[in-house]
Amino acid sequence: MNDDAAARTEQVRLAVYAHFAATGAAPSPSDLAARTDLPLGRVRPALEALHAHRDLVLDAADRDRILMAHPFASVPLGFSVMGARTLWWGGCAWDSFAIPQLLHGERDVLVATRCPACDAPHAWVVGRDAPPPGEQVAHFLTPVHRIWDDVVHACANQRLFCSGGCVEAWLGATGRQRGYVMDLGTLWRLARGWYAGRTEPGYSRRDPSSAAAYFAEVGLHGPFWGLAD
């Protein structure tokens, strides 16, 4: 990618995030053309480049449709995130707790979901200063090194449960293997800094070694996170 194409791609990336943050919805290529003053013929290749670089996820059946620009999603995957005036879909437990970390105009947000095992409703006020109280736990089904094999499936299976007992009941009912279980405090620490700088110019995704260092820093452990036991 030459310098001009790289600059256009970064311009589109920033416009995607600005639109999601402001509206709660994914921008169309026309929305992005209006925000960037770029022709559609420049916007669409930029979106494909961002998809290839894993900066966002395009719909395989409709390449004009953005499914996810982490931590934002355009499809319901189990979580709603309500600010003072805007409603977002959270892509997963991780992303739902991360959204308020990027929205500096929001003091906090209301994250709501249901337990996948027993359908009990849950809601937390999530902010930037401290984790929300609660005995619920998050279960991540897919190890981090496999998330991008099917990122929508992986995100849809990062869910919050009433307790470890509900996790076990769900695993038994679905025939799935146990992934990684963490408490709300660990989830909040994971989400707090993971996407730092993503809505700003010059952001670069973490490489595997820096990701592993971050996971260890927030209290995660084991091969599930690319860490030694």
VMD Tcl script that draws the C-alpha trace (Angstrom):
set ca {
  {0.00 0.00 0.00}
  {1.48 3.37 -1.02}
  {1.48 6.37 1.27}
  {-1.61 7.96 -0.30}
  {-3.61 4.74 0.00}
  {-2.44 4.27 3.60}
  {-3.52 7.83 4.46}
  {-6.96 7.26 2.90}
  {-7.36 3.97 4.76}
  {-6.54 5.66 8.06}
  {-8.98 8.46 7.24}
  {-11.74 5.90 6.64}
  {-10.84 3.96 9.78}
  {-11.20 7.07 11.92}
  {-14.49 7.92 10.21}
  {-15.85 4.43 10.94}
  {-15.12 4.84 14.63}
  {-16.44 8.39 14.78}
  {-19.71 7.28 13.20}
  {-20.13 4.27 15.50}
  {-19.36 6.36 18.57}
  {-21.77 9.13 17.63}
  {-24.70 7.07 16.35}
  {-24.40 3.51 17.66}
  {-24.75 2.25 14.08}
  {-22.33 1.17 11.39}
  {-21.65 3.72 8.65}
  {-22.39 2.90 5.02}
  {-19.81 3.63 2.33}
  {-21.88 6.72 1.46}
  {-21.73 7.88 5.09}
  {-17.96 7.45 5.04}
  {-17.61 9.28 1.73}
  {-19.52 12.21 3.22}
  {-17.40 12.22 6.40}
  {-14.07 11.98 4.57}
  {-14.79 13.83 1.30}
  {-13.48 10.74 -0.50}
  {-15.22 9.22 -3.54}
  {-16.89 5.82 -3.06}
  {-14.25 4.35 -5.34}
  {-11.66 5.19 -2.67}
  {-13.79 4.28 0.35}
  {-14.52 0.68 -0.65}
  {-10.87 -0.36 -1.16}
  {-10.03 1.26 2.19}
  {-12.74 -0.83 3.90}
  {-11.34 -3.98 2.31}
  {-7.85 -3.07 3.51}
  {-9.15 -2.48 7.04}
  {-10.91 -5.84 6.96}
  {-7.74 -7.59 5.77}
  {-5.78 -5.93 8.58}
  {-8.45 -6.95 11.14}
  {-9.33 -3.37 11.99}
  {-12.96 -4.15 11.22}
  {-15.15 -7.03 10.02}
  {-17.10 -6.84 6.76}
  {-20.09 -9.03 5.97}
  {-19.01 -11.82 3.62}
  {-22.30 -11.54 1.71}
  {-22.42 -7.73 1.55}
  {-19.04 -6.04 1.49}
  {-20.64 -2.61 2.04}
  {-21.86 -3.75 5.47}
  {-19.61 -3.42 8.53}
  {-20.45 -6.07 11.12}
  {-17.90 -5.07 13.74}
  {-15.33 -2.39 14.45}
  {-14.23 -3.57 17.88}
  {-15.53 -2.78 20.43}
  {-18.59 -1.70 18.41}
  {-20.94 -4.05 16.57}
  {-23.79 -3.51 14.14}
  {-25.52 -6.80 14.98}
  {-26.87 -7.97 18.36}
  {-24.49 -10.47 19.96}
  {-26.00 -10.60 23.43}
  {-25.24 -7.16 24.89}
  {-26.74 -3.69 24.76}
  {-24.72 -0.69 25.94}
  {-26.72 2.43 26.78}
  {-25.17 5.85 27.20}
  {-26.89 9.11 28.06}
  {-28.45 9.38 24.59}
  {-27.04 6.58 22.44}
  {-27.51 2.82 22.30}
  {-24.72 0.56 21.06}
  {-24.53 -3.18 20.48}
  {-21.62 -4.66 22.37}
  {-19.77 -7.27 20.37}
  {-19.17 -9.46 23.44}
  {-18.63 -9.21 27.20}
  {-15.09 -7.89 26.60}
  {-16.18 -5.26 24.09}
  {-19.25 -4.19 26.06}
  {-17.08 -3.39 29.07}
  {-14.56 -1.66 26.76}
  {-16.99 0.75 25.07}
  {-17.11 3.25 27.98}
  {-13.30 3.32 28.02}
  {-13.34 4.87 24.52}
  {-16.32 7.19 24.95}
  {-14.85 10.02 26.95}
  {-18.06 12.02 26.63}
  {-19.87 9.35 28.65}
  {-19.22 9.15 32.39}
  {-20.48 5.56 32.36}
  {-22.85 3.27 30.46}
  {-25.46 0.66 31.29}
  {-24.44 -2.79 30.02}
  {-27.33 -5.27 29.85}
  {-27.54 -8.94 28.90}
  {-29.15 -12.27 29.85}
  {-27.50 -15.36 31.29}
  {-27.21 -17.87 28.41}
  {-27.94 -20.75 30.79}
  {-31.03 -19.62 32.72}
  {-32.07 -16.42 30.88}
  {-31.81 -14.29 34.04}
  {-31.45 -10.58 33.18}
  {-28.31 -8.73 34.27}
  {-27.25 -5.09 34.08}
  {-24.25 -3.15 35.35}
  {-23.23 0.49 35.34}
  {-19.74 0.34 33.83}
  {-17.37 3.28 34.01}
  {-13.65 4.03 33.87}
  {-12.80 4.27 37.55}
  {-13.56 0.84 39.03}
  {-15.19 -2.46 38.09}
  {-18.91 -2.85 38.74}
  {-19.98 -4.97 41.71}
  {-21.47 -8.39 41.12}
  {-20.90 -12.12 41.52}
  {-21.45 -12.90 37.84}
  {-18.69 -14.46 35.73}
  {-17.63 -14.19 32.09}
  {-16.99 -17.31 30.03}
  {-14.84 -17.06 26.88}
  {-15.29 -20.12 24.68}
  {-12.61 -19.52 22.03}
  {-8.87 -19.22 22.83}
  {-7.46 -15.89 21.74}
  {-5.24 -17.37 19.01}
  {-8.36 -18.83 17.34}
  {-10.67 -15.81 17.61}
  {-10.09 -14.63 14.05}
  {-10.87 -18.07 12.59}
  {-14.51 -16.95 12.97}
  {-14.52 -13.68 14.84}
  {-18.31 -13.25 14.94}
  {-18.77 -16.74 16.43}
  {-15.97 -16.11 18.94}
  {-17.45 -12.79 20.04}
  {-20.97 -14.23 20.27}
  {-19.57 -16.78 22.74}
  {-17.91 -14.36 25.13}
  {-20.86 -14.15 27.51}
  {-21.72 -13.29 31.11}
  {-23.36 -15.88 33.38}
  {-24.97 -15.76 36.81}
  {-22.27 -18.01 38.26}
  {-19.86 -20.82 37.55}
  {-22.79 -23.18 38.04}
  {-24.64 -21.58 35.14}
  {-21.51 -21.88 32.99}
  {-21.37 -25.62 33.70}
  {-25.09 -26.01 33.00}
  {-24.71 -24.24 29.66}
  {-21.69 -26.32 28.68}
  {-23.59 -29.49 29.52}
  {-26.64 -28.41 27.55}
  {-24.66 -27.34 24.48}
  {-21.98 -30.04 24.51}
  {-19.20 -27.48 24.35}
  {-15.84 -27.60 26.08}
  {-15.05 -25.22 28.93}
  {-13.09 -22.15 27.88}
  {-11.90 -19.49 30.31}
  {-13.91 -18.15 33.25}
  {-13.17 -14.82 34.94}
  {-14.88 -12.55 37.46}
  {-16.19 -9.06 36.69}
  {-13.10 -7.36 38.08}
  {-10.81 -9.27 35.73}
  {-13.14 -8.61 32.78}
  {-13.13 -4.88 33.56}
  {-9.32 -4.81 33.79}
  {-9.05 -6.70 30.49}
  {-11.39 -4.24 28.77}
  {-10.03 -1.09 30.41}
  {-6.92 -0.56 28.31}
  {-7.15 -3.09 25.50}
  {-8.45 -0.63 22.89}
  {-6.61 2.43 24.16}
  {-6.00 4.83 21.28}
  {-8.20 2.99 18.78}
  {-10.30 6.07 17.96}
  {-7.21 8.25 17.50}
  {-4.88 8.75 14.52}
  {-1.96 6.38 14.19}
  {-3.42 3.48 16.18}
  {-1.72 0.13 15.64}
  {-3.10 -3.24 16.75}
  {-1.08 -5.15 19.35}
  {1.30 -7.83 18.15}
  {1.17 -11.26 19.88}
  {3.98 -10.52 22.34}
  {2.53 -7.19 23.51}
  {-0.93 -8.78 23.72}
  {0.43 -11.58 25.90}
  {2.17 -9.05 28.15}
  {-1.09 -7.13 28.53}
  {-3.05 -10.29 29.40}
  {-0.52 -11.20 32.09}
  {-0.61 -7.66 33.47}
  {-4.38 -7.76 34.01}
  {-4.26 -11.13 35.77}
  {-5.00 -13.65 33.02}
  {-2.97 -16.83 32.71}
  {-2.45 -20.03 30.77}
  {-2.26 -21.16 27.13}
  {-5.80 -19.85 26.47}
  {-4.25 -16.37 26.45}
  {-0.98 -17.34 24.81}
  {0.75 -17.52 28.18}
  {2.74 -20.28 29.83}
  {1.17 -21.97 32.87}
}
mol new
graphics top color blue
foreach p $ca { graphics top sphere $p radius 0.5 }
foreach p [lrange $ca 0 end-1] q [lrange $ca 1 end] { graphics top cylinder $p $q radius 0.2 }
display resetview
